[in-house]
Structures are given as C-alpha cells and as structure tokens.
C-alpha cells in the first residue's frame, strides 16, 4: 500500500493519506478551535463559545474590517504543546516521510511558529490563488494539509495534478497577503484542478512544486485547516 502511495505522490504531486486516528483528530480539532476562539474572544466576549466556527462567514460580518488584523500571520502560527505535536506528527507521518526518502529533516518554522492554521471564508478571496511553495521561500518542503472543518470537494485544498513536473510561468504581484508574492500567470482555464474529498483522519501531502490554491469560492461553510511542512536536510 505504501509503495502505491509513494507512486501516487511522485506521479501526481500529491497524495491522500490516512494518518490520524479518531483520538488524534479530536485532539487536533480541539487545539485548533480553542486557538481560534481565543483570538476572537475580544470581539465576542459574552457568547463566543456558542458561535459555530463553520458559520463564521455569516456571524463574523461584524468584525469584517478587523478580520485580517485578528487573523494575521503572527496570530495564525504557533508552537503547539507536546501532546498536540505528538498527535499531529505521529509515527505514521514520520514513517511516510521516511518512505519518501526524507531520512533527515526539520519542521519548517515561519518565525512565529511551526504549525499554522487557515480560516477561509467562501467567496471573499481569503486564500491565495494558484502558486507553488517552490516559488517562495519554502523551497523543497513536503507539506501536510490537515482538515479541521471542511472535508468535502467544495472546501479542501485545490490542486493541479501532475503540475510538479512541469514548468509554469509565474509573476510577482503585490497581493493582500504579502508584498512581492509569486503567483501563476497566464491562461488557467485549461488546467485540471481538483479538490479531494477527505474522510476523518485523512490529510493531503503535496510537493513544493505542486500548483495549489487555498481559496474557496463556493461553499456553505468557513473552512479551517492546519498546515505543517518539513524541510529536507542533508
């Protein structure tokens, strides 16, 4: 089975892996939701614990002008406690990295933390457009996209299968996420873009060269996921 998954990763630039059991899923979910609710506490001090995070795009309208300040990069990264890291980076994930040939590696650190979350409201361009990690500073990383809220083909990571073996043109743009962002340029309509449907405990592992986008245009929920990346060493 693992050989098939390695072949899929090398052929498509990504693979779906069943890495977390239900206990680990609950621990990861509780950690993430608590983290986000703590950030929102100043805006909803009385009833923040009762508001469903998957409907944030509806009830969160009152803080829309402050959304990017609340969920800036500094707030979206953290060094999780040991028990959460053990659930997230478990033996299955470590074994998979070994199967890929990563015998020596380190967890990518953005400077604010080594685990980040994304909170993507539908239809408001919260997520970045098509790009690759290779065009930015995180060259060569292996990324794991871990769903917390939103597992359907309306919400998950958008991927262009096989794009990791092709050379796409890109341009540097001054985006709302960061100045000087590299993004895919040129005609995109002909690209095959997929959003994998995930079951509980499944994650998406993808290459630094794979075209992907975090954005969600059509969904009934706010999507929340974690991301952790590994940098090969040696």
C-alpha positions in Angstrom: 0.0 0.0 0.0 2.8 2.4 0.9 4.5 1.8 -2.4 1.3 2.8 -4.2 1.0 6.0 -2.2 4.6 6.9 -2.9 4.0 6.3 -6.6 0.8 8.5 -6.5 2.8 11.3 -4.8 5.5 11.1 -7.4 3.1 10.9 -10.3 0.5 13.5 -9.2 2.5 15.8 -6.9 0.2 14.9 -4.0 -1.4 12.0 -2.2 -4.2 11.5 0.3 -3.1 9.7 3.4 -4.9 8.2 6.4 -2.6 9.4 9.2 -4.7 10.2 12.3 -7.0 8.1 14.4 -10.1 9.5 16.0 -8.4 10.3 19.3 -5.7 12.3 17.4 -8.4 14.0 15.2 -10.3 15.2 18.3 -7.1 16.5 20.0 -6.1 18.4 16.8 -9.6 19.8 16.3 -9.9 20.9 20.0 -6.5 22.6 19.9 -7.3 24.5 16.7 -10.8 25.6 17.6 -9.6 26.8 21.1 -6.8 28.7 19.4 -9.2 30.5 17.0 -11.8 31.2 19.7 -9.1 32.7 21.9 -8.3 35.2 19.1 -12.0 36.0 18.7 -12.6 36.5 22.4 -12.1 40.2 22.4 -14.8 40.7 19.8 -17.3 38.3 21.2 -16.7 38.3 25.0 -20.1 37.0 26.0 -21.2 34.3 23.6 -18.1 33.5 21.6 -18.1 29.9 22.9 -21.6 29.3 21.4 -21.0 30.6 17.9 -20.2 27.8 15.3 -16.9 28.3 13.6 -18.1 26.7 10.4 -20.6 29.6 10.1 -18.0 32.3 10.9 -18.5 33.9 7.4 -22.1 34.6 8.5 -21.9 35.7 12.1 -18.4 37.2 11.7 -19.6 40.1 9.5 -19.5 42.5 12.4 -15.7 42.1 12.6 -15.0 42.0 8.8 -13.0 45.3 8.9 -10.8 43.7 11.6 -10.6 40.2 10.1 -7.1 40.5 8.7 -5.8 42.0 11.9 -7.2 39.3 14.0 -6.0 36.5 11.7 -2.7 38.0 10.6 0.4 35.7 10.2 1.6 36.4 13.7 -1.6 35.0 15.2 -2.0 32.1 12.7 1.2 30.4 13.7 2.1 28.7 17.0 4.4 26.2 18.6 1.8 23.6 19.8 2.2 21.8 23.2 3.9 18.5 23.1 0.8 16.3 23.3 -0.7 18.1 20.2 2.5 17.8 18.3 2.7 14.1 19.1 -0.9 13.7 17.8 -0.2 15.7 14.6 3.3 14.5 13.8 2.7 10.9 14.8 4.6 7.7 13.8 2.5 7.3 10.7 3.6 10.7 9.4 7.2 10.0 10.3 7.1 6.7 8.5 5.6 8.3 5.4 8.5 10.9 5.4 10.9 8.0 5.5 9.2 6.2 2.7 9.6 9.4 0.6 13.3 9.3 1.3 13.4 12.0 3.9 15.6 10.4 6.5 16.8 13.8 7.8 14.5 16.8 8.0 13.3 19.6 10.2 9.9 21.2 10.7 9.6 24.4 8.7 9.4 27.4 11.0 7.8 30.6 9.8 9.3 32.6 12.6 6.1 32.8 14.6 5.5 29.0 14.9 5.9 25.7 13.1 2.2 24.9 12.7 -0.2 27.3 11.1 -4.0 27.4 10.5 -6.0 28.8 7.6 -9.5 30.1 8.1 -11.0 30.5 4.6 -14.4 32.1 4.1 -16.2 31.2 0.9 -16.3 33.8 -1.9 -14.2 36.6 -0.3 -10.7 35.7 -1.6 -9.3 34.7 1.8 -7.0 32.2 0.2 -4.1 32.8 -2.2 -4.5 31.9 -5.9 -2.6 29.2 -7.7 1.1 29.1 -6.8 3.8 26.7 -5.6 5.9 26.6 -2.5 8.9 26.4 -4.8 8.4 30.0 -5.9 8.6 31.3 -2.4 11.0 30.9 0.5 9.9 27.3 1.4 11.7 25.6 -1.5 11.8 21.8 -1.3 9.4 21.3 1.5 6.9 18.5 1.9 3.6 19.9 3.1 0.8 18.3 5.0 -2.7 19.9 4.7 -4.8 18.8 7.7 -8.6 19.4 7.7 -10.3 20.6 10.8 -13.6 22.0 9.4 -14.4 21.3 5.8 -13.7 17.9 4.2 -15.7 18.0 1.0 -14.7 18.7 -2.5 -16.1 22.2 -2.0 -13.6 23.2 0.7 -10.4 21.3 0.6 -7.1 22.4 -1.0 -7.3 23.0 -4.7 -4.5 21.1 -6.6 -3.4 20.7 -10.2 -2.3 17.0 -10.5 1.0 16.5 -12.3 1.9 20.2 -12.1 5.0 19.4 -10.1 6.8 18.0 -13.1 6.0 20.9 -15.4 7.4 24.4 -15.6 4.7 27.1 -15.3 5.3 30.8 -15.7 4.7 32.9 -12.7 4.8 36.6 -11.8 5.5 38.6 -8.7 2.5 40.6 -7.6 1.7 42.9 -4.7 -1.0 40.8 -3.0 -3.0 41.4 0.1 -1.3 38.5 1.8 2.3 39.7 1.4 4.2 42.1 -0.9 6.0 40.5 -3.8 4.1 37.3 -3.9 4.8 34.8 -6.8 1.6 33.6 -8.4 0.7 31.6 -11.5 0.4 33.8 -14.6 -1.2 33.2 -18.0 -4.3 31.2 -19.0 -5.6 28.9 -16.4 -9.0 27.7 -17.7 -7.5 24.6 -19.3 -5.8 23.4 -16.1 -7.3 20.3 -14.4 -8.0 21.5 -10.9 -9.2 19.1 -8.2 -10.3 19.4 -4.6 -10.0 15.9 -3.0 -12.8 14.7 -0.7 -11.3 13.7 2.6 -12.6 11.4 5.4 -11.8 11.8 9.0 -8.1 11.3 9.8 -7.1 11.8 6.1 -4.7 14.6 5.1 -3.2 15.9 1.8 0.5 15.6 1.4 1.9 17.6 -1.5 5.2 18.6 -3.1 6.7 22.1 -3.0 6.4 22.1 -6.8 2.7 21.3 -7.0 0.3 24.1 -8.1 -2.2 24.6 -5.3 -4.6 27.3 -4.0 -6.1 27.7 -0.5 -9.0 29.8 -1.8 -12.7 28.7 -1.7 -15.3 30.3 -3.8 -18.4 28.1 -3.4 -19.2 26.6 0.0 -21.8 26.9 2.8 -19.1 26.8 5.5 -15.9 28.5 6.6 -13.1 26.1 6.0 -10.4 25.6 8.7 -7.3 23.6 8.3 -3.8 23.2 9.7 -0.6 23.0 7.7 2.8 21.7 8.7 5.8 21.5 6.4 9.1 19.5 6.5 12.4 20.8 5.1 14.8 18.1 3.9 18.3 18.2 5.4 21.5 16.7 4.1 
